[in-house]
């Protein structure tokens, strides 16, 4: 569910409760999906209260995956340390920044 924090305009996406619907979206005029929409509605329509994360390239995907892995690492889940380390290593080539991006 997408909710606003009390006394704030900050929106929070609560995943894992079965109340938030996720779909791919096309943010630009391209036909290729370029984002992930989080919505409280399950009808496939845009209502204006969705949160959309636009991911424009492979580096964006790698950064998104890395942030999820960093989150999982904060939880004490037995047996996840090695698989997470392997995935992080596999993401390294995609995360290298060009000198112009630094």
C-alpha positions in Angstrom: 0.0 0.0 0.0 1.2 3.5 -0.7 0.7 5.7 2.4 1.8 9.1 3.6 3.8 9.4 6.8 2.0 11.2 9.6 2.6 14.9 9.6 4.5 14.7 6.3 3.9 14.6 2.6 6.4 11.8 2.3 4.9 8.8 0.5 6.0 5.3 1.6 5.5 2.1 -0.5 4.7 -0.9 1.8 5.6 -4.1 0.0 5.0 -7.6 1.2 1.5 -7.0 2.5 -0.4 -7.9 -0.7 -1.9 -4.4 -1.0 0.5 -2.8 -3.5 0.3 -3.7 -7.2 3.4 -3.6 -9.3 3.6 -3.3 -13.1 5.9 -2.2 -15.8 5.4 1.2 -17.3 6.6 3.1 -20.3 7.5 6.6 -19.1 8.6 8.0 -22.5 7.1 7.6 -26.0 9.3 4.5 -26.5 7.5 1.2 -26.6 10.0 -0.4 -24.3 9.1 -0.5 -20.6 11.3 1.8 -18.7 9.9 1.9 -15.2 8.1 0.1 -12.4 4.8 1.5 -11.1 3.6 0.9 -7.5 -0.1 1.4 -7.1 -2.9 0.9 -4.7 -5.2 0.1 -7.7 -5.4 -3.3 -9.5 -7.0 -2.1 -12.7 -4.0 -1.3 -14.8 -4.9 2.4 -15.1 -3.0 5.4 -13.9 -4.9 7.3 -11.2 -2.3 9.9 -10.3 -1.4 8.5 -6.9 1.1 5.9 -8.2 4.8 6.0 -7.5 6.9 5.3 -10.6 10.6 4.4 -10.5 12.1 5.1 -14.0 15.1 2.9 -14.7 16.8 4.2 -17.9 19.6 1.7 -18.4 21.5 -1.3 -17.1 23.4 0.7 -14.6 20.0 1.9 -13.1 18.9 -1.7 -12.9 22.1 -2.7 -11.1 21.8 0.2 -8.7 18.2 -0.8 -7.9 19.2 -4.4 -7.3 22.2 -3.4 -5.2 19.9 -1.2 -3.0 17.6 -4.2 -2.4 20.5 -6.4 -1.6 21.9 -3.8 0.9 18.5 -3.8 2.6 18.4 -7.6 2.8 21.9 -7.6 4.3 20.5 -5.6 7.3 18.2 -8.4 8.1 19.5 -11.4 10.0 18.6 -14.2 7.4 20.7 -17.2 7.7 22.4 -18.4 4.5 22.0 -15.2 2.5 25.5 -13.7 3.0 27.3 -15.8 0.3 24.6 -15.5 -2.4 24.3 -11.8 -1.9 28.1 -11.4 -2.2 28.0 -13.4 -5.5 25.3 -11.2 -6.9 27.0 -8.0 -5.8 30.2 -9.1 -7.5 28.3 -9.9 -10.7 26.8 -6.4 -10.7 30.2 -4.7 -10.4 30.8 -4.3 -14.2 27.4 -2.6 -14.6 28.1 -0.2 -11.7 31.4 1.3 -13.1 31.0 5.0 -13.7 32.5 6.9 -16.6 34.7 9.8 -15.7 32.0 12.2 -16.9 29.5 10.7 -14.4 31.7 11.1 -11.3 
